[in-house]
Amino acid sequence: MMSKNIIITGTSRGIGFELVQLFSKAGHHVLALSRNEEPIQKLKLDNVTTFPFDLANVNNYTKVEEFIKENWKQVDVLINNAGMLVNKPFAEITMEDFDAVYKTNVFGVAELTRIALPFMKDGSHVVTISSMGGVQGSMKFPGLAAYSSSKAAVITLTELLAEEYKESGVSFNVLALGAVQTEMLEEAFPGYQAPTTALEMAQYIFDFSLSGNKYYNGKLLQVSNSTP
């Protein structure tokens, strides 16, 4: 397989951390973006670049754009994996809580996609990670008003981008994940044991990001075998 240029967000733990290693082992070039770059740095992978990146900080995007221009010239796959979760009863959640969640989960996804698109070509793939909690008609859980509604927003954003860029050959798809045993799940559902590990889900996303665009564009795929 020809080496591809892959951008992944939320790489300091969980699914994103596993994805970086899978792509690296397969011989691809990876830009791993996270507020905490140390976990990826410690792996010392030759074909992986990482630096501190906060989706909520507008000044950080210039660094990504400059890196692509100077090193890659093109982006083959963008995986919008980073997410922020606030678990509070609705009566206690604040506008600041909503703002923080949406800056990472929605505005950050939109801006990084906008930055990457000029470097994407026919056959490139934008994969955004959503949640079953953001799917219309799915079971909802108290305390996740900001998180789940933000994950619903990126589903619609994906559908819109697929339509707007349908002549470009770039594909946009969104994966609504069910329960995966990650730190974020533990934050939302303390003590709950998910049937799927971070590595297992990362393997699915790895395969889908490289080949799913042959079969899907503008689609929401529900990747869940459990509730939540």
Residue pairs with C-beta under 8 A, 6 or more apart in sequence:
1 26
1 27
1 210
3 27
3 28
3 29
4 28
4 29
4 76
4 77
4 210
5 28
5 29
5 31
5 72
5 74
5 75
5 76
5 77
6 23
6 28
6 29
6 30
6 31
6 75
6 76
6 77
6 78
6 79
6 209
7 30
7 31
7 33
7 64
7 75
7 77
7 78
7 79
7 112
7 116
8 16
8 19
8 20
8 23
8 30
8 31
8 32
8 33
8 79
8 81
9 16
9 33
9 34
9 53
9 55
9 79
9 80
9 81
9 82
9 108
9 112
10 16
10 33
10 34
10 81
10 82
10 83
11 17
11 19
11 20
11 32
11 33
11 34
11 39
11 40
11 50
11 81
12 34
12 35
12 36
12 37
12 38
12 39
12 40
13 39
13 182
13 183
14 180
14 182
14 183
14 184
14 198
15 81
15 129
15 180
15 182
15 198
15 201
15 202
15 205
16 32
16 34
16 79
16 81
16 82
16 202
17 39
17 40
17 198
18 198
18 199
18 202
18 203
19 79
19 81
19 202
19 205
19 206
20 30
20 32
20 40
20 43
20 45
20 48
21 43
21 45
22 202
22 203
22 206
23 30
23 206
24 30
24 43
24 45
24 46
24 47
24 48
26 206
27 47
28 47
29 47
29 48
29 49
29 72
30 45
30 47
30 48
30 49
31 48
31 49
31 50
31 64
31 67
31 68
32 40
32 48
32 49
32 50
33 50
33 51
33 53
33 64
33 82
34 40
34 50
34 52
34 53
34 82
35 52
35 53
35 54
36 52
37 50
37 51
37 52
37 53
40 48
40 50
41 50
49 67
49 71
51 63
52 60
53 60
53 63
53 64
54 60
55 82
55 103
55 104
55 107
55 108
55 109
55 111
55 112
56 100
56 103
56 104
56 107
56 108
58 111
61 111
61 112
61 115
64 112
64 115
64 116
65 115
68 74
68 75
68 116
68 119
69 119
72 119
73 119
74 119
74 120
74 121
74 124
75 116
75 119
75 120
75 124
76 120
76 123
76 124
76 125
77 124
77 125
77 126
77 127
77 209
77 210
78 112
78 113
78 116
78 120
78 124
78 125
78 126
78 127
79 127
79 128
79 129
79 205
79 209
80 108
80 109
80 112
80 113
80 126
80 127
80 128
80 129
80 154
81 129
81 205
82 104
82 105
82 108
83 104
83 105
83 129
83 131
83 147
83 151
83 184
84 100
84 101
84 103
84 104
84 105
84 147
85 101
85 144
85 147
85 184
85 187
85 188
86 93
86 97
86 100
86 101
86 146
86 147
87 143
87 144
87 147
87 187
87 188
88 97
88 143
89 142
89 143
90 142
90 143
90 145
93 145
93 146
97 146
98 146
101 146
101 147
101 150
102 146
102 150
102 153
105 147
105 150
105 151
105 153
105 154
106 150
106 153
106 154
106 157
109 128
109 154
109 157
110 157
113 126
113 128
113 161
116 126
117 126
117 165
117 170
120 126
120 168
120 170
121 169
121 170
122 168
122 169
122 170
123 169
123 170
123 213
124 169
124 170
124 171
124 213
125 170
125 171
125 172
125 173
125 209
125 210
125 212
125 213
126 158
126 161
126 170
126 171
126 172
126 173
127 173
127 174
127 175
127 205
127 208
127 209
127 212
128 154
128 157
128 158
128 172
128 173
128 174
128 175
129 174
129 175
129 177
129 205
130 151
130 152
130 154
130 155
130 174
130 175
130 176
130 177
130 220
131 147
131 148
131 151
131 176
131 177
132 138
132 139
132 176
132 177
132 178
132 222
132 224
132 227
132 228
133 140
133 141
133 144
133 147
133 148
133 151
133 228
134 148
134 149
134 150
134 151
134 152
134 153
134 154
134 155
134 176
135 152
135 155
135 176
135 220
135 222
136 152
138 176
139 227
139 228
140 148
141 148
141 188
141 189
141 228
143 188
144 188
147 188
151 176
154 174
155 174
155 176
155 220
158 172
158 173
158 174
158 218
158 220
159 172
159 218
159 220
161 172
161 218
162 171
162 172
162 173
162 217
162 218
162 219
163 218
165 172
166 217
166 218
171 212
171 213
171 216
171 217
171 218
172 217
172 218
173 208
173 212
173 213
173 216
173 217
173 218
173 219
173 220
173 221
174 219
174 220
174 221
175 205
175 208
175 220
175 221
175 223
176 220
176 221
176 222
176 223
176 224
177 201
177 223
177 224
178 194
178 196
178 222
178 223
178 224
178 225
178 226
178 227
178 228
179 185
179 189
179 192
179 194
179 195
179 196
179 224
179 226
179 227
179 228
180 194
180 196
180 197
180 198
180 200
180 201
181 193
181 194
181 196
181 197
181 198
182 194
182 198
185 192
185 194
186 192
188 228
189 228
192 228
194 226
195 225
195 226
196 225
196 226
201 223
204 223
208 221
212 221
